């Protein structure tokens, strides 16, 4: 029986690795390294913008405990797993394969960034270099590498795990085709993901809002981040939350260390 189970493992890898419970086991080392790194290294300034937004939102509601956000991240994945009605067992043998797959996908995005950079420069369009989720590479810095793990976790949590299902549900009032709603949600979330990396100022007279994080807007970097958003959203839909987080985090780490 054990030999038969081993021969059945490869065909089930794609299904098992996409399950929320397996994603939780895969993401936990990233989450622990990031949160403990930010705490022990005292590098709060390296926190990702979405991380800061989520923490500030919880703080405004009266929940400012340090470890509440990572605990809520775990709770969301557990709730998602429960709602899917799946069994509460995870095959941890797939975790190594998920790491390899995430690294390969991160490298693929790095190659795309390199190709897009070459295309822009051949057209004599200014290009700043490889783009991280939170800015540009400043050279090898392990503290920044740890900080990049937070971008992979919390940006995927907000823009993919939370926003895409919300958009799909909201679009149900105007569109009955599930595939069209999903495609529209992926597209909208990717544009918002890209836009979130820039400083914005909105002045409507009685309403004024300005973002505290981000960089000056550039169409070239916006285009790349939008395509990266489509890439991560596609991974989330087809491969699950864990692979999307792994590819995102490892891409950013590769950029910092390259």
C-alpha positions in Angstrom: 0.0 0.0 0.0 2.8 2.4 0.8 4.4 1.7 -2.6 1.2 2.4 -4.4 0.7 5.7 -2.5 4.2 6.8 -3.5 3.4 6.1 -7.2 0.3 8.2 -6.9 2.0 11.3 -5.4 3.2 13.0 -8.6 -0.2 13.2 -10.2 -1.7 14.7 -7.0 1.0 17.3 -6.5 -0.8 20.0 -8.5 -4.0 19.5 -6.5 -2.4 19.1 -3.1 -0.1 22.1 -3.5 -3.0 24.4 -4.4 -5.0 23.6 -1.2 -5.4 26.4 1.4 -4.1 24.2 4.3 -1.0 23.1 2.3 -0.5 26.8 1.4 -0.6 27.7 5.1 2.2 25.2 5.9 4.2 26.5 3.0 3.8 30.2 3.8 4.4 29.8 7.6 8.3 29.9 7.3 8.1 33.0 5.1 5.7 34.6 7.6 7.7 33.7 10.7 11.0 34.8 9.1 9.5 38.2 8.1 7.7 39.0 11.3 10.6 37.9 13.6 13.1 39.6 11.4 11.2 42.9 11.5 10.9 42.5 15.3 14.5 41.5 16.1 16.3 43.5 13.5 14.2 46.6 14.4 13.7 47.3 10.7 10.1 48.6 10.9 10.9 51.1 8.0 11.3 48.1 5.7 7.7 47.0 6.1 5.7 46.7 2.9 3.1 49.4 2.3 0.2 47.0 2.3 1.5 45.5 5.6 1.5 49.0 7.1 -2.0 49.8 5.7 -3.5 46.6 7.2 -1.8 47.2 10.6 -3.0 50.8 10.7 -6.5 49.8 9.8 -6.5 47.2 12.6 -5.0 49.8 15.0 -7.8 52.3 14.1 -10.3 49.6 15.0 -8.6 49.2 18.4 -6.6 46.1 17.5 -2.9 47.1 17.6 -1.4 43.9 18.9 1.9 43.1 17.0 1.2 39.5 16.0 -2.5 40.0 15.2 -2.1 40.5 11.5 0.0 37.3 10.9 -2.5 35.4 13.1 -5.4 36.8 11.0 -3.6 35.7 7.9 -3.5 32.1 9.2 -7.1 32.4 10.2 -8.2 33.5 6.7 -6.5 30.5 5.1 -8.0 28.1 7.7 -11.5 29.7 7.1 -11.0 29.4 3.3 -10.0 25.7 3.7 -13.1 25.1 5.9 -15.5 26.8 3.4 -14.1 24.5 0.7 -15.1 21.5 2.7 -11.8 19.8 2.4 -10.2 17.2 4.7 -7.9 18.5 7.4 -4.8 16.7 6.3 -1.9 18.2 4.3 0.7 16.1 2.5 3.8 17.9 3.5 5.9 16.0 1.0 4.8 18.5 -1.6 6.4 21.5 0.2 9.8 20.9 -1.3 8.3 20.8 -4.8 6.4 24.0 -4.0 9.7 25.7 -3.1 11.3 24.6 -6.4 8.2 25.7 -8.4 8.1 29.1 -6.7 11.8 29.7 -7.3 11.4 28.7 -11.0 8.4 31.1 -11.3 10.3 33.9 -9.6 13.2 33.4 -12.0 10.7 33.4 -15.0 9.4 36.8 -13.8 13.0 38.1 -13.4 13.7 37.0 -17.0 10.6 38.9 -18.1 11.7 42.0 -16.2 15.1 41.7 -18.0 13.5 41.3 -21.4 11.1 44.2 -20.8 14.1 46.3 -19.7 16.0 45.5 -22.9 12.9 46.3 -25.0 12.4 49.7 -23.3 16.1 50.6 -23.7 16.2 49.6 -27.3 13.3 52.0 -27.8 15.3 54.6 -25.9 12.7 54.6 -23.1 14.1 55.3 -19.6 14.1 52.1 -17.4 15.3 52.1 -13.8 16.3 48.4 -13.6 14.8 45.4 -11.9 11.8 46.4 -9.9 10.9 45.0 -6.5 7.4 45.2 -5.1 8.5 48.1 -2.8 11.1 49.8 -4.9 14.3 49.3 -6.7 17.3 47.2 -5.9 19.9 49.0 -3.8 22.5 46.3 -3.7 22.9 43.2 -1.6 21.3 43.8 1.8 19.9 40.9 3.9 17.7 43.1 5.9 16.0 44.2 2.7 15.8 40.6 1.6 13.9 39.7 4.8 11.6 42.8 4.2 10.8 41.5 0.7 9.2 38.4 2.2 6.5 40.7 3.7 5.6 42.0 0.2 5.1 38.5 -1.1 2.8 37.6 1.9 0.7 40.6 2.5 0.3 41.9 -1.1 -0.9 38.4 -2.1 -3.2 38.4 1.0 -4.8 41.7 0.1 -4.8 41.9 -3.7 -5.4 38.2 -4.5 -6.8 36.3 -1.6 -9.1 39.1 -0.4 -9.7 41.4 -3.3 -10.3 38.9 -6.2 -13.1 37.0 -4.5 -14.6 40.3 -3.4 -14.5 41.7 -6.9 -16.0 38.4 -8.3 -18.8 38.7 -5.9 -19.4 42.4 -6.5 -19.4 41.9 -10.3 -22.2 39.4 -10.0 -24.8 42.2 -10.0 -23.7 43.4 -13.5 -22.4 40.1 -15.1 -23.8 36.6 -15.0 -20.9 34.9 -16.7 -18.5 33.5 -14.0 -15.5 33.4 -16.3 -16.0 37.1 -17.3 -16.3 38.1 -13.7 -13.1 36.2 -12.8 -11.2 37.7 -15.7 -12.4 41.2 -14.8 -11.5 40.7 -11.2 -8.0 39.5 -12.1 -7.5 42.6 -14.4 -8.9 45.1 -11.9 -6.8 43.7 -9.0 -3.7 43.8 -11.1 -4.1 47.4 -12.1 -4.8 48.3 -8.4 -1.8 46.3 -7.4 0.4 48.3 -9.7 -1.2 51.6 -8.7 -0.6 50.9 -5.0 3.1 51.3 -5.4 3.0 55.0 -6.2 2.3 58.2 -4.3 -1.1 59.7 -5.1 -2.8 62.9 -4.1 -6.5 63.4 -4.5 -8.1 66.8 -3.9 -11.8 67.1 -4.4 -12.5 70.2 -2.3 -14.1 68.7 0.7 -12.3 65.4 0.3 -8.5 65.4 0.3 -6.4 62.2 0.4 -2.7 61.6 -0.1 -0.8 58.4 0.2 2.2 58.2 2.6 4.1 55.4 0.8 5.3 54.7 -2.7 7.3 56.3 -5.4 6.7 58.9 -8.2 4.5 57.6 -10.9 6.1 56.2 -14.1 4.3 54.5 -17.0 7.2 52.1 -17.6 7.3 50.8 -14.0 3.5 50.8 -13.9 3.3 48.6 -17.0 5.7 46.1 -15.5 3.9 45.9 -12.2 0.6 45.5 -13.9 1.9 42.5 -15.9 3.5 41.2 -12.7 0.1 41.6 -11.0 -1.5 39.5 -13.8 1.2 36.9 -13.4 0.6 36.6 -9.6 -3.2 36.7 -10.1 -2.9 33.9 -12.6 -0.9 31.9 -10.2 -3.4 32.5 -7.4 -6.3 31.3 -9.6 -4.5 28.3 -11.1 -1.9 27.2 -8.5 -3.2 28.6 -5.2 -2.2 31.1 -2.6 1.0 29.4 -1.5 2.6 29.3 -4.9 1.6 32.9 -5.6 3.3 34.0 -2.3 6.4 31.9 -2.9 6.9 33.2 -6.5 6.3 36.8 -5.4 8.5 36.7 -2.3 11.4 34.8 -4.1 11.3 37.2 -7.1 11.7 40.2 -4.8 14.5 38.5 -2.9 16.2 37.6 -6.1 16.0 41.3 -7.2 17.5 42.5 -3.9 20.3 40.0 -4.0 21.0 40.2 -7.8 
